[in-house]
Each structure stands twice: as C-alpha cells, then as structure tokens.
Amino acid sequence: MHRRKIALLVLVIGVISVTIGCSRIEPYVFKADEFNRDSSTFAKEPTDVDTITICYNKYGATPRKLLEMAQRKCGDFSKVARFNHQDRLNCPLLTPVGAHFDCVKP
C-alpha cells in the first residue's frame, strides 16, 4: 500500500510539472513596483521610458513576438526598441526569462 501512495504522489507531481512547464502564458511588459503602494510610480503611466523588460517563457513566445511587443511599447514614446540582453532575475516562475530592450530615439 505504501508503494502505491508513493507512485501516486510521483505521478501527481509529474503531471503538475508538465502542466506548469508547458503553460502557454503570454509574454508581458514587466513593471517594477507595480503592486508597491509606497512606490512613487504606483498606478501611474510613465511619461517616458529608456528601457523595458518583457517577461516570458519559451512556450508562449518567439523572438519575433518579443521584438514586436518591445517596438510597440517603445513606439508609444516615439522610440525604437533595441535588444540589450536577457536574464532570469526579475520575472516570476511561470515567465522566468526577462528580455531587456533599450528604447532609443530613431
């Protein structure tokens, strides 16, 4: 009976891991301190940006999609997006990779 419980637990953990790992969560623009009510930028739209970060996972994004999102966001400020780097430092678990773009004047 003990082995059945262990096998069931392993199966459940495996299913959860696959479900989370294969999630097609859409990429989004990361906003630092978005939920920090003490932040001076809380609930305010920016008037200018120099950089943006797009959080994504490999199942829900392509490089082209990320660049298009960055171009649209930078374009809101009459700028163009230039890829800078990517990391795993700021974005949450289901969208662990952050693609960083500089917004520069054309």
Biopython code that builds the backbone (N, CA, C, O; Angstrom):
import numpy as np
from Bio.PDB.StructureBuilder import StructureBuilder

atoms = [
    (1, "MET", "N", (0.825, -1.192, 0.000)),
    (1, "MET", "CA", (0.000, 0.000, 0.000)),
    (1, "MET", "C", (0.871, 1.259, 0.000)),
    (1, "MET", "O", (0.543, 2.242, -0.665)),
    (2, "HIS", "N", (1.977, 1.229, 0.744)),
    (2, "HIS", "CA", (2.878, 2.369, 0.844)),
    (2, "HIS", "C", (3.463, 2.722, -0.517)),
    (2, "HIS", "O", (3.605, 3.900, -0.845)),
    (3, "ARG", "N", (3.803, 1.712, -1.308)),
    (3, "ARG", "CA", (4.369, 1.936, -2.641)),
    (3, "ARG", "C", (3.343, 2.583, -3.577)),
    (3, "ARG", "O", (3.707, 3.392, -4.431)),
    (4, "ARG", "N", (2.077, 2.232, -3.419)),
    (4, "ARG", "CA", (1.033, 2.838, -4.250)),
    (4, "ARG", "C", (0.921, 4.327, -3.984)),
    (4, "ARG", "O", (0.749, 5.116, -4.913)),
    (5, "LYS", "N", (1.016, 4.711, -2.729)),
    (5, "LYS", "CA", (0.931, 6.129, -2.374)),
    (5, "LYS", "C", (2.113, 6.899, -2.952)),
    (5, "LYS", "O", (1.947, 8.010, -3.456)),
    (6, "ILE", "N", (3.276, 6.324, -2.881)),
    (6, "ILE", "CA", (4.472, 6.971, -3.430)),
    (6, "ILE", "C", (4.349, 7.088, -4.949)),
    (6, "ILE", "O", (4.676, 8.129, -5.517)),
    (7, "ALA", "N", (3.886, 6.042, -5.601)),
    (7, "ALA", "CA", (3.719, 6.070, -7.054)),
    (7, "ALA", "C", (2.689, 7.122, -7.454)),
    (7, "ALA", "O", (2.887, 7.842, -8.433)),
    (8, "LEU", "N", (1.591, 7.213, -6.705)),
    (8, "LEU", "CA", (0.570, 8.211, -6.989)),
    (8, "LEU", "C", (1.127, 9.621, -6.792)),
    (8, "LEU", "O", (0.856, 10.514, -7.596)),
    (9, "LEU", "N", (1.888, 9.819, -5.746)),
    (9, "LEU", "CA", (2.492, 11.126, -5.476)),
    (9, "LEU", "C", (3.453, 11.515, -6.604)),
    (9, "LEU", "O", (3.443, 12.661, -7.055)),
    (10, "VAL", "N", (4.262, 10.591, -7.050)),
    (10, "VAL", "CA", (5.191, 10.857, -8.154)),
    (10, "VAL", "C", (4.414, 11.202, -9.424)),
    (10, "VAL", "O", (4.799, 12.115, -10.155)),
    (11, "LEU", "N", (3.345, 10.493, -9.687)),
    (11, "LEU", "CA", (2.514, 10.765, -10.859)),
    (11, "LEU", "C", (1.898, 12.161, -10.779)),
    (11, "LEU", "O", (1.925, 12.903, -11.762)),
    (12, "VAL", "N", (1.349, 12.524, -9.634)),
    (12, "VAL", "CA", (0.727, 13.841, -9.470)),
    (12, "VAL", "C", (1.766, 14.945, -9.648)),
    (12, "VAL", "O", (1.501, 15.933, -10.334)),
    (13, "ILE", "N", (2.924, 14.797, -9.050)),
    (13, "ILE", "CA", (3.985, 15.794, -9.189)),
    (13, "ILE", "C", (4.419, 15.898, -10.648)),
    (13, "ILE", "O", (4.661, 17.000, -11.140)),
    (14, "GLY", "N", (4.518, 14.793, -11.332)),
    (14, "GLY", "CA", (4.892, 14.808, -12.747)),
    (14, "GLY", "C", (3.873, 15.534, -13.598)),
    (14, "GLY", "O", (4.241, 16.324, -14.468)),
    (15, "VAL", "N", (2.597, 15.278, -13.360)),
    (15, "VAL", "CA", (1.535, 15.943, -14.128)),
    (15, "VAL", "C", (1.555, 17.441, -13.868)),
    (15, "VAL", "O", (1.437, 18.235, -14.801)),
    (16, "ILE", "N", (1.704, 17.832, -12.613)),
    (16, "ILE", "CA", (1.757, 19.258, -12.273)),
    (16, "ILE", "C", (2.963, 19.915, -12.927)),
    (16, "ILE", "O", (2.850, 21.019, -13.459)),
    (17, "SER", "N", (4.104, 19.261, -12.896)),
    (17, "SER", "CA", (5.317, 19.821, -13.502)),
    (17, "SER", "C", (5.147, 20.025, -15.001)),
    (17, "SER", "O", (5.531, 21.064, -15.537)),
    (18, "VAL", "N", (4.578, 19.047, -15.672)),
    (18, "VAL", "CA", (4.371, 19.155, -17.115)),
    (18, "VAL", "C", (3.366, 20.266, -17.407)),
    (18, "VAL", "O", (3.559, 21.048, -18.338)),
    (19, "THR", "N", (2.307, 20.337, -16.627)),
    (19, "THR", "CA", (1.286, 21.353, -16.835)),
    (19, "THR", "C", (1.875, 22.749, -16.668)),
    (19, "THR", "O", (1.633, 23.627, -17.496)),
    (20, "ILE", "N", (2.631, 22.956, -15.623)),
    (20, "ILE", "CA", (3.244, 24.266, -15.395)),
    (20, "ILE", "C", (4.300, 24.547, -16.451)),
    (20, "ILE", "O", (4.351, 25.652, -16.993)),
    (21, "GLY", "N", (5.127, 23.585, -16.747)),
    (21, "GLY", "CA", (6.214, 23.779, -17.703)),
    (21, "GLY", "C", (5.746, 24.039, -19.120)),
    (21, "GLY", "O", (6.430, 24.715, -19.888)),
    (22, "CYS", "N", (4.603, 23.515, -19.466)),
    (22, "CYS", "CA", (4.109, 23.676, -20.832)),
    (22, "CYS", "C", (3.058, 24.765, -20.944)),
    (22, "CYS", "O", (2.391, 24.879, -21.973)),
    (23, "SER", "N", (2.907, 25.548, -19.925)),
    (23, "SER", "CA", (1.899, 26.605, -19.945)),
    (23, "SER", "C", (2.223, 27.620, -21.024)),
    (23, "SER", "O", (3.367, 28.055, -21.162)),
    (24, "ARG", "N", (1.212, 27.991, -21.783)),
    (24, "ARG", "CA", (1.378, 28.990, -22.827)),
    (24, "ARG", "C", (0.946, 30.331, -22.268)),
    (24, "ARG", "O", (-0.046, 30.906, -22.715)),
    (25, "ILE", "N", (1.672, 30.821, -21.312)),
    (25, "ILE", "CA", (1.387, 32.124, -20.738)),
    (25, "ILE", "C", (1.968, 33.175, -21.665)),
    (25, "ILE", "O", (3.136, 33.109, -22.049)),
    (26, "GLU", "N", (1.153, 34.127, -22.014)),
    (26, "GLU", "CA", (1.579, 35.165, -22.943)),
    (26, "GLU", "C", (2.636, 36.060, -22.306)),
    (26, "GLU", "O", (2.564, 36.348, -21.111)),
    (27, "PRO", "N", (3.611, 36.501, -23.085)),
    (27, "PRO", "CA", (4.608, 37.444, -22.566)),
    (27, "PRO", "C", (3.949, 38.773, -22.226)),
    (27, "PRO", "O", (2.905, 39.119, -22.780)),
    (28, "TYR", "N", (4.562, 39.508, -21.317)),
    (28, "TYR", "CA", (4.016, 40.803, -20.903)),
    (28, "TYR", "C", (5.146, 41.733, -20.501)),
    (28, "TYR", "O", (6.251, 41.291, -20.186)),
    (29, "VAL", "N", (4.857, 43.024, -20.516)),
    (29, "VAL", "CA", (5.836, 44.029, -20.113)),
    (29, "VAL", "C", (5.873, 44.066, -18.591)),
    (29, "VAL", "O", (4.852, 44.285, -17.939)),
    (30, "PHE", "N", (7.050, 43.851, -18.040)),
    (30, "PHE", "CA", (7.260, 43.859, -16.592)),
    (30, "PHE", "C", (7.278, 45.294, -16.089)),
    (30, "PHE", "O", (7.952, 46.151, -16.660)),
    (31, "LYS", "N", (6.534, 45.553, -15.017)),
    (31, "LYS", "CA", (6.518, 46.878, -14.394)),
    (31, "LYS", "C", (7.022, 46.746, -12.965)),
    (31, "LYS", "O", (6.323, 46.216, -12.102)),
    (32, "ALA", "N", (8.229, 47.223, -12.718)),
    (32, "ALA", "CA", (8.808, 47.155, -11.374)),
    (32, "ALA", "C", (7.920, 47.927, -10.399)),
    (32, "ALA", "O", (7.411, 48.997, -10.733)),
    (33, "ASP", "N", (7.741, 47.401, -9.235)),
    (33, "ASP", "CA", (6.934, 48.027, -8.178)),
    (33, "ASP", "C", (5.483, 48.248, -8.577)),
    (33, "ASP", "O", (4.824, 49.138, -8.039)),
    (34, "GLU", "N", (4.981, 47.459, -9.502)),
    (34, "GLU", "CA", (3.603, 47.627, -9.971)),
    (34, "GLU", "C", (2.591, 47.527, -8.829)),
    (34, "GLU", "O", (1.563, 48.205, -8.847)),
    (35, "PHE", "N", (2.879, 46.689, -7.845)),
    (35, "PHE", "CA", (1.946, 46.481, -6.740)),
    (35, "PHE", "C", (2.423, 47.107, -5.436)),
    (35, "PHE", "O", (1.809, 46.894, -4.391)),
    (36, "ASN", "N", (3.497, 47.868, -5.481)),
    (36, "ASN", "CA", (4.045, 48.514, -4.289)),
    (36, "ASN", "C", (3.381, 49.884, -4.112)),
    (36, "ASN", "O", (3.711, 50.837, -4.818)),
    (37, "ARG", "N", (2.465, 49.968, -3.184)),
    (37, "ARG", "CA", (1.725, 51.220, -2.969)),
    (37, "ARG", "C", (2.612, 52.352, -2.473)),
    (37, "ARG", "O", (2.219, 53.516, -2.554)),
    (38, "ASP", "N", (3.787, 52.044, -1.966)),
    (38, "ASP", "CA", (4.709, 53.083, -1.497)),
    (38, "ASP", "C", (5.571, 53.656, -2.619)),
    (38, "ASP", "O", (6.276, 54.646, -2.423)),
    (39, "SER", "N", (5.512, 53.033, -3.790)),
    (39, "SER", "CA", (6.313, 53.489, -4.923)),
    (39, "SER", "C", (5.766, 54.803, -5.475)),
    (39, "SER", "O", (4.553, 55.010, -5.515)),
    (40, "SER", "N", (6.659, 55.680, -5.895)),
    (40, "SER", "CA", (6.237, 56.966, -6.472)),
    (40, "SER", "C", (5.555, 56.778, -7.834)),
    (40, "SER", "O", (4.874, 57.684, -8.314)),
    (41, "THR", "N", (5.735, 55.610, -8.455)),
    (41, "THR", "CA", (5.125, 55.356, -9.758)),
    (41, "THR", "C", (3.874, 54.479, -9.668)),
    (41, "THR", "O", (3.316, 54.087, -10.693)),
    (42, "PHE", "N", (3.434, 54.173, -8.445)),
    (42, "PHE", "CA", (2.278, 53.287, -8.275)),
    (42, "PHE", "C", (1.049, 53.861, -8.975)),
    (42, "PHE", "O", (0.683, 55.017, -8.765)),
    (43, "ALA", "N", (0.412, 53.029, -9.816)),
    (43, "ALA", "CA", (-0.828, 53.366, -10.535)),
    (43, "ALA", "C", (-0.680, 54.571, -11.460)),
    (43, "ALA", "O", (-1.664, 55.251, -11.749)),
    (44, "LYS", "N", (0.538, 54.842, -11.926)),
    (44, "LYS", "CA", (0.773, 55.941, -12.859)),
    (44, "LYS", "C", (1.380, 55.391, -14.137)),
    (44, "LYS", "O", (2.226, 54.498, -14.104)),
    (45, "GLU", "N", (0.940, 55.930, -15.255)),
    (45, "GLU", "CA", (1.524, 55.561, -16.534)),
    (45, "GLU", "C", (2.797, 56.385, -16.737)),
    (45, "GLU", "O", (2.826, 57.570, -16.406)),
    (46, "PRO", "N", (3.844, 55.765, -17.278)),
    (46, "PRO", "CA", (5.086, 56.516, -17.488)),
    (46, "PRO", "C", (4.925, 57.571, -18.580)),
    (46, "PRO", "O", (4.140, 57.404, -19.514)),
    (47, "THR", "N", (5.673, 58.648, -18.447)),
    (47, "THR", "CA", (5.665, 59.691, -19.476)),
    (47, "THR", "C", (6.807, 59.499, -20.461)),
    (47, "THR", "O", (6.813, 60.095, -21.538)),
    (48, "ASP", "N", (7.784, 58.657, -20.088)),
    (48, "ASP", "CA", (8.911, 58.336, -20.958)),
    (48, "ASP", "C", (9.552, 57.052, -20.450)),
    (48, "ASP", "O", (9.473, 56.750, -19.259)),
    (49, "VAL", "N", (10.179, 56.305, -21.329)),
    (49, "VAL", "CA", (10.913, 55.105, -20.941)),
    (49, "VAL", "C", (12.232, 55.042, -21.695)),
    (49, "VAL", "O", (12.321, 55.453, -22.852)),
    (50, "ASP", "N", (13.244, 54.526, -21.030)),
    (50, "ASP", "CA", (14.542, 54.301, -21.660)),
    (50, "ASP", "C", (14.774, 52.816, -21.887)),
    (50, "ASP", "O", (15.492, 52.422, -22.806)),
    (51, "THR", "N", (14.156, 51.988, -21.033)),
    (51, "THR", "CA", (14.288, 50.532, -21.146)),
    (51, "THR", "C", (12.957, 49.880, -20.809)),
    (51, "THR", "O", (12.135, 50.444, -20.086)),
    (52, "ILE", "N", (12.761, 48.689, -21.345)),
    (52, "ILE", "CA", (11.620, 47.873, -20.959)),
    (52, "ILE", "C", (12.081, 46.434, -20.822)),
    (52, "ILE", "O", (13.058, 46.016, -21.444)),
    (53, "THR", "N", (11.367, 45.686, -20.002)),
    (53, "THR", "CA", (11.630, 44.262, -19.818)),
    (53, "THR", "C", (10.355, 43.514, -20.141)),
    (53, "THR", "O", (9.278, 43.873, -19.664)),
    (54, "ILE", "N", (10.472, 42.482, -20.943)),
    (54, "ILE", "CA", (9.334, 41.630, -21.264)),
    (54, "ILE", "C", (9.593, 40.266, -20.642)),
    (54, "ILE", "O", (10.595, 39.614, -20.935)),
    (55, "CYS", "N", (8.665, 39.842, -19.773)),
    (55, "CYS", "CA", (8.776, 38.535, -19.128)),
    (55, "CYS", "C", (8.074, 37.500, -20.009)),
    (55, "CYS", "O", (7.000, 37.756, -20.552)),
    (56, "TYR", "N", (8.696, 36.331, -20.140)),
    (56, "TYR", "CA", (8.128, 35.291, -20.996)),
    (56, "TYR", "C", (8.667, 33.924, -20.632)),
    (56, "TYR", "O", (9.646, 33.799, -19.896)),
    (57, "ASN", "N", (8.008, 32.896, -21.161)),
    (57, "ASN", "CA", (8.578, 31.552, -21.120)),
    (57, "ASN", "C", (8.671, 31.049, -22.552)),
    (57, "ASN", "O", (8.029, 31.597, -23.448)),
    (58, "LYS", "N", (9.456, 30.024, -22.766)),
    (58, "LYS", "CA", (9.730, 29.584, -24.135)),
    (58, "LYS", "C", (8.525, 28.969, -24.821)),
    (58, "LYS", "O", (8.544, 28.802, -26.041)),
    (59, "TYR", "N", (7.487, 28.627, -24.090)),
    (59, "TYR", "CA", (6.310, 28.018, -24.701)),
    (59, "TYR", "C", (5.316, 29.051, -25.211)),
    (59, "TYR", "O", (4.470, 28.724, -26.043)),
    (60, "GLY", "N", (5.398, 30.295, -24.731)),
    (60, "GLY", "CA", (4.410, 31.280, -25.117)),
    (60, "GLY", "C", (4.958, 32.431, -25.923)),
    (60, "GLY", "O", (4.248, 33.409, -26.157)),
    (61, "ALA", "N", (6.214, 32.344, -26.361)),
    (61, "ALA", "CA", (6.816, 33.492, -27.044)),
    (61, "ALA", "C", (7.807, 33.055, -28.111)),
    (61, "ALA", "O", (8.378, 31.965, -28.068)),
    (62, "THR", "N", (7.982, 33.950, -29.062)),
    (62, "THR", "CA", (9.028, 33.781, -30.073)),
    (62, "THR", "C", (9.843, 35.074, -30.063)),
    (62, "THR", "O", (9.339, 36.106, -29.620)),
    (63, "PRO", "N", (11.079, 35.043, -30.536)),
    (63, "PRO", "CA", (11.866, 36.278, -30.583)),
    (63, "PRO", "C", (11.151, 37.385, -31.366)),
    (63, "PRO", "O", (11.215, 38.558, -30.997)),
    (64, "ARG", "N", (10.477, 37.003, -32.437)),
    (64, "ARG", "CA", (9.754, 37.994, -33.245)),
    (64, "ARG", "C", (8.638, 38.659, -32.438)),
    (64, "ARG", "O", (8.462, 39.877, -32.491)),
    (65, "LYS", "N", (7.891, 37.849, -31.696)),
    (65, "LYS", "CA", (6.797, 38.378, -30.877)),
    (65, "LYS", "C", (7.333, 39.333, -29.810)),
    (65, "LYS", "O", (6.741, 40.383, -29.560)),
    (66, "LEU", "N", (8.449, 38.969, -29.184)),
    (66, "LEU", "CA", (9.048, 39.831, -28.157)),
    (66, "LEU", "C", (9.487, 41.164, -28.751)),
    (66, "LEU", "O", (9.247, 42.220, -28.166)),
    (67, "LEU", "N", (10.131, 41.111, -29.913)),
    (67, "LEU", "CA", (10.578, 42.339, -30.563)),
    (67, "LEU", "C", (9.390, 43.207, -30.962)),
    (67, "LEU", "O", (9.432, 44.427, -30.803)),
    (68, "GLU", "N", (8.331, 42.587, -31.480)),
    (68, "GLU", "CA", (7.133, 43.358, -31.848)),
    (68, "GLU", "C", (6.525, 44.047, -30.626)),
    (68, "GLU", "O", (6.121, 45.208, -30.701)),
    (69, "MET", "N", (6.462, 43.331, -29.504)),
    (69, "MET", "CA", (5.927, 43.932, -28.271)),
    (69, "MET", "C", (6.793, 45.105, -27.835)),
    (69, "MET", "O", (6.283, 46.161, -27.461)),
    (70, "ALA", "N", (8.107, 44.909, -27.887)),
    (70, "ALA", "CA", (9.032, 45.973, -27.481)),
    (70, "ALA", "C", (8.910, 47.180, -28.416)),
    (70, "ALA", "O", (8.925, 48.325, -27.966)),
    (71, "GLN", "N", (8.790, 46.913, -29.716)),
    (71, "GLN", "CA", (8.657, 48.013, -30.683)),
    (71, "GLN", "C", (7.376, 48.814, -30.408)),
    (71, "GLN", "O", (7.385, 50.043, -30.473)),
    (72, "ARG", "N", (6.278, 48.112, -30.101)),
    (72, "ARG", "CA", (5.020, 48.818, -29.802)),
    (72, "ARG", "C", (5.156, 49.678, -28.550)),
    (72, "ARG", "O", (4.751, 50.840, -28.541)),
    (73, "LYS", "N", (5.731, 49.100, -27.488)),
    (73, "LYS", "CA", (5.855, 49.839, -26.226)),
    (73, "LYS", "C", (6.790, 51.031, -26.385)),
    (73, "LYS", "O", (6.455, 52.135, -25.954)),
    (74, "CYS", "N", (7.947, 50.831, -26.992)),
    (74, "CYS", "CA", (8.871, 51.943, -27.218)),
    (74, "CYS", "C", (8.255, 52.963, -28.177)),
    (74, "CYS", "O", (8.464, 54.167, -28.034)),
    (75, "GLY", "N", (7.492, 52.465, -29.156)),
    (75, "GLY", "CA", (6.836, 53.337, -30.120)),
    (75, "GLY", "C", (5.847, 54.289, -29.472)),
    (75, "GLY", "O", (5.600, 55.375, -29.996)),
    (76, "ASP", "N", (5.274, 53.898, -28.335)),
    (76, "ASP", "CA", (4.370, 54.793, -27.598)),
    (76, "ASP", "C", (5.076, 56.076, -27.178)),
    (76, "ASP", "O", (4.421, 57.076, -26.882)),
    (77, "PHE", "N", (6.402, 56.056, -27.150)),
    (77, "PHE", "CA", (7.198, 57.208, -26.734)),
    (77, "PHE", "C", (8.079, 57.716, -27.879)),
    (77, "PHE", "O", (9.092, 58.380, -27.660)),
    (78, "SER", "N", (7.667, 57.387, -29.098)),
    (78, "SER", "CA", (8.382, 57.787, -30.323)),
    (78, "SER", "C", (9.830, 57.307, -30.330)),
    (78, "SER", "O", (10.738, 58.031, -30.738)),
    (79, "LYS", "N", (10.027, 56.071, -29.869)),
    (79, "LYS", "CA", (11.353, 55.463, -29.833)),
    (79, "LYS", "C", (11.291, 54.099, -30.499)),
    (79, "LYS", "O", (10.209, 53.578, -30.772)),
    (80, "VAL", "N", (12.452, 53.529, -30.756)),
    (80, "VAL", "CA", (12.538, 52.180, -31.312)),
    (80, "VAL", "C", (13.246, 51.275, -30.316)),
    (80, "VAL", "O", (14.072, 51.723, -29.521)),
    (81, "ALA", "N", (12.908, 49.999, -30.374)),
    (81, "ALA", "CA", (13.473, 49.025, -29.441)),
    (81, "ALA", "C", (14.750, 48.412, -29.994)),
    (81, "ALA", "O", (14.838, 48.072, -31.174)),
    (82, "ARG", "N", (15.726, 48.280, -29.124)),
    (82, "ARG", "CA", (16.984, 47.598, -29.442)),
    (82, "ARG", "C", (17.234, 46.567, -28.346)),
    (82, "ARG", "O", (17.312, 46.909, -27.166)),
    (83, "PHE", "N", (17.359, 45.295, -28.747)),
    (83, "PHE", "CA", (17.607, 44.243, -27.764)),
    (83, "PHE", "C", (18.912, 44.512, -27.030)),
    (83, "PHE", "O", (19.918, 44.869, -27.643)),
    (84, "ASN", "N", (18.888, 44.336, -25.699)),
    (84, "ASN", "CA", (20.084, 44.546, -24.892)),
    (84, "ASN", "C", (20.598, 43.212, -24.351)),
    (84, "ASN", "O", (21.729, 42.821, -24.638)),
    (85, "HIS", "N", (19.763, 42.506, -23.561)),
    (85, "HIS", "CA", (20.161, 41.214, -23.004)),
    (85, "HIS", "C", (18.933, 40.519, -22.414)),
    (85, "HIS", "O", (17.835, 41.076, -22.398)),
    (86, "GLN", "N", (19.140, 39.305, -21.937)),
    (86, "GLN", "CA", (18.081, 38.615, -21.215)),
    (86, "GLN", "C", (18.660, 38.010, -19.948)),
    (86, "GLN", "O", (19.858, 37.740, -19.862)),
    (87, "ASP", "N", (17.781, 37.801, -18.956)),
    (87, "ASP", "CA", (18.216, 37.218, -17.689)),
    (87, "ASP", "C", (17.048, 36.521, -17.003)),
    (87, "ASP", "O", (15.942, 36.456, -17.541)),
    (88, "ARG", "N", (17.306, 36.015, -15.834)),
    (88, "ARG", "CA", (16.293, 35.340, -15.020)),
    (88, "ARG", "C", (16.268, 35.953, -13.622)),
    (88, "ARG", "O", (16.194, 35.228, -12.630)),
    (89, "LEU", "N", (16.326, 37.256, -13.538)),
    (89, "LEU", "CA", (16.447, 37.913, -12.240)),
    (89, "LEU", "C", (15.163, 38.563, -11.729)),
    (89, "LEU", "O", (14.960, 38.600, -10.515)),
    (90, "ASN", "N", (14.291, 39.074, -12.589)),
    (90, "ASN", "CA", (13.147, 39.864, -12.140)),
    (90, "ASN", "C", (11.792, 39.218, -12.355)),
    (90, "ASN", "O", (10.836, 39.540, -11.649)),
    (91, "CYS", "N", (11.695, 38.329, -13.300)),
    (91, "CYS", "CA", (10.392, 37.791, -13.698)),
    (91, "CYS", "C", (9.979, 36.599, -12.827)),
    (91, "CYS", "O", (10.832, 35.904, -12.275)),
    (92, "PRO", "N", (8.659, 36.368, -12.706)),
    (92, "PRO", "CA", (8.173, 35.276, -11.856)),
    (92, "PRO", "C", (8.363, 33.893, -12.473)),
    (92, "PRO", "O", (8.775, 33.760, -13.625)),
    (93, "LEU", "N", (8.058, 32.886, -11.692)),
    (93, "LEU", "CA", (8.337, 31.488, -12.022)),
    (93, "LEU", "C", (7.738, 31.015, -13.339)),
    (93, "LEU", "O", (8.415, 30.309, -14.086)),
    (94, "LEU", "N", (6.498, 31.374, -13.655)),
    (94, "LEU", "CA", (5.875, 30.869, -14.882)),
    (94, "LEU", "C", (6.324, 31.606, -16.135)),
    (94, "LEU", "O", (6.124, 31.122, -17.249)),
    (95, "THR", "N", (6.929, 32.771, -15.956)),
    (95, "THR", "CA", (7.524, 33.526, -17.076)),
    (95, "THR", "C", (8.916, 33.953, -16.625)),
    (95, "THR", "O", (9.155, 35.137, -16.391)),
    (96, "PRO", "N", (9.835, 32.999, -16.503)),
    (96, "PRO", "CA", (11.099, 33.266, -15.809)),
    (96, "PRO", "C", (12.145, 34.092, -16.557)),
    (96, "PRO", "O", (13.089, 34.590, -15.944)),
    (97, "VAL", "N", (11.991, 34.242, -17.850)),
    (97, "VAL", "CA", (13.033, 34.935, -18.615)),
    (97, "VAL", "C", (12.602, 36.374, -18.883)),
    (97, "VAL", "O", (11.471, 36.635, -19.292)),
    (98, "GLY", "N", (13.520, 37.291, -18.646)),
    (98, "GLY", "CA", (13.275, 38.703, -18.949)),
    (98, "GLY", "C", (14.115, 39.134, -20.139)),
    (98, "GLY", "O", (15.342, 39.038, -20.110)),
    (99, "ALA", "N", (13.452, 39.608, -21.184)),
    (99, "ALA", "CA", (14.147, 40.151, -22.353)),
    (99, "ALA", "C", (14.193, 41.667, -22.167)),
    (99, "ALA", "O", (13.154, 42.321, -22.075)),
    (100, "HIS", "N", (15.391, 42.212, -22.114)),
    (100, "HIS", "CA", (15.579, 43.643, -21.861)),
    (100, "HIS", "C", (15.865, 44.371, -23.167)),
    (100, "HIS", "O", (16.722, 43.964, -23.952)),
    (101, "PHE", "N", (15.137, 45.445, -23.381)),
    (101, "PHE", "CA", (15.283, 46.262, -24.584)),
    (101, "PHE", "C", (15.548, 47.702, -24.170)),
    (101, "PHE", "O", (14.985, 48.194, -23.193)),
    (102, "ASP", "N", (16.414, 48.371, -24.927)),
    (102, "ASP", "CA", (16.616, 49.809, -24.772)),
    (102, "ASP", "C", (15.651, 50.491, -25.723)),
    (102, "ASP", "O", (15.471, 50.043, -26.856)),
    (103, "CYS", "N", (15.033, 51.564, -25.272)),
    (103, "CYS", "CA", (14.181, 52.379, -26.143)),
    (103, "CYS", "C", (14.999, 53.610, -26.524)),
    (103, "CYS", "O", (15.334, 54.433, -25.671)),
    (104, "VAL", "N", (15.315, 53.727, -27.804)),
    (104, "VAL", "CA", (16.200, 54.804, -28.269)),
    (104, "VAL", "C", (15.504, 55.638, -29.341)),
    (104, "VAL", "O", (14.622, 55.151, -30.047)),
    (105, "LYS", "N", (15.909, 56.882, -29.449)),
    (105, "LYS", "CA", (15.390, 57.762, -30.500)),
    (105, "LYS", "C", (15.863, 57.230, -31.843)),
    (105, "LYS", "O", (17.012, 56.806, -31.968)),
    (106, "PRO", "N", (14.989, 57.246, -32.859)),
    (106, "PRO", "CA", (15.395, 56.720, -34.167)),
    (106, "PRO", "C", (16.400, 57.634, -34.856)),
    (106, "PRO", "O", (16.845, 57.338, -35.965)),
]
sb = StructureBuilder()
sb.init_structure("model")
sb.init_model(0)
sb.init_chain("A")
sb.init_seg("    ")
for serial, (resi, resn, name, xyz) in enumerate(atoms, 1):
    if name == "N":
        sb.init_residue(resn, " ", resi, " ")
    sb.init_atom(name, np.array(xyz, "f"), 0.0, 1.0, " ", f" {name:<3s}", serial, name[0])
structure = sb.get_structure()
